[in-house]
């Protein structure tokens, strides 16, 4: 499995898809994608897509319609708890 992931990473035969109610974005760099989405004020869904980033596919209700896509979860930037008030 590790060899398969390493091979796919080198060949970029996959990407990640993130979407919120206001924004969507795709990238092969998960850290870059999460950093972008964390700057948005809304929760977002994150998916692994087993296709090259240039591949066309349908989106329904904020979710990619791709065989083999994996839902990685829903995330929201943690709100800062400022106890100095």
Order of alpha helices (4+ residues) and beta strands (2+ residues): alpha-beta-beta-alpha-beta-beta-beta-beta
